[in-house]
Amino acid sequence: MAEQKKAFVIGYPAKHSRSPMIHTYWLEKAGLSGSYEMFEVAPDDVAGFLASVRDGSGGYCGGNVTIPHKEAALALADIADPLAKELGAANTLWVEDGRLMAMNTDGYGFATNMDEQSPGWDNTDRAVILGAGGASRAIIQTLRRRGIGHVHIVNRTIERAQELAVRFGSGLTAHPMDQINEVIKEAGLFVNTTSLGMGESTVPDIDFGVMASQAVATDLVYTPLLTPILAMAQRKGVSTVDGLGMLLHQAVPGFEKWFGIRPVVTTELRDMVIRDLEKHP
């Protein structure tokens, strides 16, 4: 009988994660007997948990890492791919020859979702990113790799945006929030990487009507699916892409590493996750 492979997701908190639902769906579709489990691991316990993954005592072949452990995961890995190193964070781990390997699939998930939902989204030389946190790094990296030459980072704390502009080099400029309607003029892409629009958070008034004619706006927030920012863009006639597809697509490479089969993001899977989000926002 073949060994049953086990994978995991760790975070703190982690109960909001839809990763177990996604990977269990793929396991069932593939007829595999593996499992995918969720663990809330406090920051002080991450090193011990990942040591048990590396030495096999935990019985896991790998797993996902979510907030706030992505930086620690990279630091604790034996070998990380260049993308994860450039970002300073890893979200996917696996064991290979007794070594803990790391990669970051957030940029892959973002780009694949955009390619699927809005082909040609990267046919612009001017993009605006709202936010300068960890998620924005993966987006900036992806935009640069797609050849978008001018990326404007808008953030409440200008110093955070300036740090990213320095980290990723030429073509990036940092701006305070009150300049958002200036830098968005003629931009072909707008990406919200902040949590603005979730819960009771207030959203700045953004004039999407001044963007380029074929502009696209997207939001990494996917609860609600139509965020206040995307609704604002739609009212101005700007096409939009929701953030759920990024969550689904970023999970694909990890599943393939752990279970040996490359899964497919289907409408059925998307609809299943949406129903769950509606029940448990």
Salt bridges, closest charged atoms under 4 A:
ASP78 OD2 - ARG54 NE 2.88
GLU86 OE1 - ARG145 NH2 3.23
ASP106 OD2 - LYS70 NZ 2.88
ASP115 OD2 - ARG146 NH2 2.70
GLU116 OE1 - HIS249 NE2 3.43
ASP122 OD2 - ARG146 NH1 2.77
ASP125 OD2 - HIS150 NE2 3.48
GLU182 OE1 - LYS185 NZ 3.44
ASP242 OD2 - ARG270 NH2 2.54
GLU256 OE1 - ARG262 NH1 2.51
GLU268 OE1 - LYS29 NZ 3.09
ASP276 OD2 - ARG18 NE 2.97
